């Protein structure tokens, strides 16, 4: 049976702050009800979604936990009866930047579990739900959006595990895009560059200088809202004849210029 819940529903991981919060708020402004999944309570994001006139559901859990992922999806099904959009945004940087000649296994395991393994299996569960829904709602637009990073292709030897995790997300996008195309489920990769968040606060002075010197053709920091508007285009269905597409939101960093 088709869902009676009227609005499209989006699940945003890592939505308590930063890029994830901006995505949740942008999707709410576009008419989505939003479930926010994070390891900390996302009260501010939930309030912002509701202020935008949409329904919100705050879910506290760890994306690396199979039980937490299952509980989150069960809560979404109880509350909304449907899920149209998954935004895999949750991610962490290494606790300590370490040269790959000395980096330890604990940091590697933590970063890869949160940034790659968790989203991979959450996508698996959501994709199977979307496929089941497709039979009842053949016309509904559904999509999955992965937030990767310029680190998917830019080598930073002081945070190798982060680069590897984001390169993995890039391939995961291709895999899911190829597998889900027959069901009309779009899969996209948003690849942010240097964005002003808690994660980049510690290197602000360094990047201020590099941006001023022309590291990025567009000479400013990115904002979480820049990423959020790109996600919103995918969620609206503006790119329905594209899948597996990479959208660079990086001030032109990916351009090779002389």
Residue pairs with C-beta under 8 A, 6 or more apart in sequence:
1 136
2 136
2 137
3 80
3 81
3 82
3 133
3 137
4 81
5 33
5 80
5 81
5 82
7 31
7 32
7 33
7 54
7 55
8 31
8 32
8 33
8 82
8 84
8 85
8 140
8 141
8 235
9 32
9 33
9 34
9 35
9 76
9 80
9 82
9 83
9 84
9 85
10 24
10 27
10 32
10 33
10 34
10 35
10 83
10 84
10 85
10 86
10 87
10 235
11 34
11 35
11 37
11 72
11 73
11 76
11 83
11 85
11 86
11 87
11 126
12 20
12 23
12 24
12 27
12 34
12 35
12 36
12 37
12 87
12 89
13 20
13 37
13 38
13 63
13 87
13 88
13 89
13 90
13 118
13 119
13 122
14 20
14 37
14 38
14 63
14 89
14 90
14 91
15 21
15 23
15 24
15 34
15 36
15 37
15 38
15 42
15 45
15 89
16 36
16 38
16 39
16 40
16 41
16 42
16 44
16 45
17 42
17 44
17 45
17 197
17 198
18 197
18 198
18 199
18 224
19 89
19 147
19 192
19 195
19 197
19 224
19 227
19 228
20 36
20 38
20 45
20 87
20 89
20 90
21 42
21 44
21 45
21 48
21 224
22 223
22 224
22 225
22 227
22 228
23 87
23 89
23 147
23 224
23 227
23 228
23 231
23 232
24 34
24 36
24 42
24 45
24 48
24 49
24 56
25 45
25 48
25 49
25 52
25 228
26 225
26 228
26 229
26 231
26 232
27 34
27 85
27 87
27 228
27 231
27 232
27 235
28 34
28 48
28 49
28 52
28 53
28 54
28 56
29 52
30 232
30 235
30 236
31 54
32 54
32 84
32 85
32 235
33 49
33 54
33 55
33 56
33 57
33 80
34 45
34 49
34 54
34 55
34 56
34 57
35 56
35 57
35 58
35 59
35 72
35 75
35 76
35 79
35 80
35 83
36 42
36 45
36 46
36 49
36 56
36 57
36 58
36 59
37 59
37 61
37 63
37 72
37 90
38 59
38 60
38 61
38 90
39 60
39 61
39 62
40 60
41 58
41 60
42 58
42 60
43 58
45 56
45 58
46 56
46 57
46 58
47 56
49 55
49 56
50 56
55 79
55 80
57 75
57 76
57 79
57 80
59 71
59 72
59 75
59 76
61 68
61 69
61 71
61 72
62 68
62 118
63 69
63 90
63 114
63 118
63 119
63 122
64 113
64 114
64 117
64 118
65 118
66 121
69 118
69 121
69 122
69 125
70 125
73 83
73 125
73 126
73 129
76 83
77 83
77 129
82 133
83 126
83 129
83 130
83 133
84 130
84 140
84 141
84 142
84 143
85 142
85 143
85 144
85 145
85 235
86 122
86 123
86 126
86 143
86 144
86 145
87 144
87 145
87 147
87 231
88 119
88 122
88 123
88 144
88 145
88 146
88 147
88 169
89 147
90 114
90 115
90 118
90 119
91 114
91 115
91 147
91 149
91 165
91 166
92 110
92 111
92 114
92 115
92 199
93 111
93 159
93 162
93 199
94 103
94 107
94 111
94 159
94 161
94 162
95 107
95 110
96 107
97 158
97 159
98 104
98 107
98 158
98 159
99 157
99 158
100 157
100 158
100 160
103 160
103 161
107 161
108 161
111 161
111 162
111 165
112 161
112 164
112 165
112 168
114 165
115 162
115 165
115 166
115 168
115 169
116 165
116 168
116 169
116 172
119 146
119 169
119 172
120 172
123 144
123 172
123 176
126 144
127 144
127 176
127 179
127 180
127 185
130 142
130 180
130 183
130 185
131 180
131 183
131 185
133 140
133 142
134 140
134 142
134 183
134 184
134 185
138 184
141 184
141 186
141 237
141 240
142 184
142 185
142 186
143 185
143 186
143 187
143 188
143 234
143 235
143 237
144 176
144 180
144 185
144 186
144 187
144 188
145 187
145 188
145 189
145 190
145 231
145 234
145 235
146 169
146 170
146 172
146 173
146 187
146 188
146 189
146 190
147 169
147 190
147 192
147 227
147 231
148 166
148 169
148 170
148 173
148 189
148 190
148 191
148 192
148 246
149 162
149 166
149 191
149 192
150 191
150 192
150 193
150 194
150 248
150 250
150 253
150 254
151 159
151 162
151 163
151 166
151 167
152 163
152 166
152 167
152 169
152 170
152 191
153 167
153 170
153 254
154 163
154 253
155 163
156 162
156 163
169 189
170 189
170 191
170 246
173 187
173 188
173 189
173 244
173 246
174 244
176 187
177 186
177 187
177 188
177 243
177 244
178 244
180 186
180 187
180 243
181 243
186 234
186 237
186 239
186 240
186 242
186 243
187 243
187 244
188 234
188 239
188 242
188 243
188 244
188 245
188 246
188 247
189 244
189 245
189 246
189 247
190 227
190 230
190 231
190 234
190 247
190 249
191 246
191 247
191 248
191 249
191 250
191 254
192 222
192 226
192 227
192 249
192 250
193 216
193 222
193 248
193 249
193 250
193 251
193 253
193 254
194 200
194 207
194 211
194 215
194 216
194 221
194 222
194 250
194 251
194 253
195 221
195 222
195 223
195 224
195 226
195 227
195 249
196 204
196 221
196 222
196 223
196 224
197 224
200 207
207 215
207 221
211 219
211 220
211 221
211 251
212 219
215 253
216 250
216 251
216 252
216 253
217 251
217 252
217 253
217 255
217 257
218 251
218 252
219 251
220 251
222 249
222 250
222 251
226 249
227 249
230 247
230 249
233 239
233 247
234 247
239 245
248 254
